[in-house]
Amino acid sequence: MNIKALLAAGALLATQSFAIVGIGAHYAPGLGTKMDAMDAPAPVADNVSLQHQGFDGLMQGFGFKLWVDLLPIIDIEATLNIQFGSYDAALYVTDPVNGSVTEVPLEIELGGTPFGKANPKFVAMTGDLSITYPITFLPIIRPYIGGGLSYHLNSFVLNQKFVSGIIDGTTQEMIQVLAQIDPTDPASVQAAQEKTQQLGEVMKEKVQKAAIDEGLNTSIGGHILVGLRAKLPIIPIAAYTNFKYYIGGDYPSEIDAGNMALELGIGLAI
């Protein structure tokens, strides 16, 4: 058996198993991130209170990655992850006479996003620039460790302070009508139902406008990671997985950040 031929074949296999550059897309849930529900409705105006719940399950997410394996010793990765969690929120209008409560669910219609008209969502976007070091140089499988900088952007939460700031004369007038309904008068009940629907629509419009004015909260932090990429020889397809732990980052007080993300993806590697 020709030892030199075997070594040459092994070297060729290893070379073809690694790509110079790759781009991919991945599933990226936010591990451990939670949002605390309000214990009870909190007042936002006369006879009106607000309550929001916590996330409906795990924060879902997706992302995109570009990696470069051209440099000696180290590799470079650039990643963008977008994660989101849904929660319920509603206004409660109390009749000051008989104590009855009218619930006005708050929905948000975010034009130009994949979410559409739905429950409010907390959205977190993170851009990572990472330097990684391969643990081994085995063919096909490339495990590595690394870390780098993270740029965080996250949205608002429909909390007491936020909603209190968008109650104005128009909404206050509608609220007063709801607060004075006569449950024994069918005409009054019908009018209240119409005003409730109108108030919900007006509040949703105001929330959308206020959200645009509010913008996104930004902060800078860092991360460490462990990962693995796999690529068969010749075939320009690679699979990868990363586990990241984030250090730093600024979030709303209602958000308990898990500071962890998992990336499971596949991409084109040449």
Secondary structure, DSSP 8 states (H G I E B T S, - for coil): --HHHHHHHHHHHHHHHS-SEEEEEEE--EET-EE---SS-EEEETTEEEEE---SSSBEEEEEEEEE--SSS-EEEEEEEEEEEE--EEEEEE-TTT--EEEEE--EEETTSSSEEES-EEEEEEEEEEEEEES---SSEEEEEEEEEEEEEE-----HHHHHTT--HHHHHHHHHHHT--TT-HHHHHHHHHHHHHHHHHHHHHHHHHHHHH--EEEEEEEEEEEEEEE-SS--EEEEEEEEEEEE----TTEE---EEEEEEEEEE-
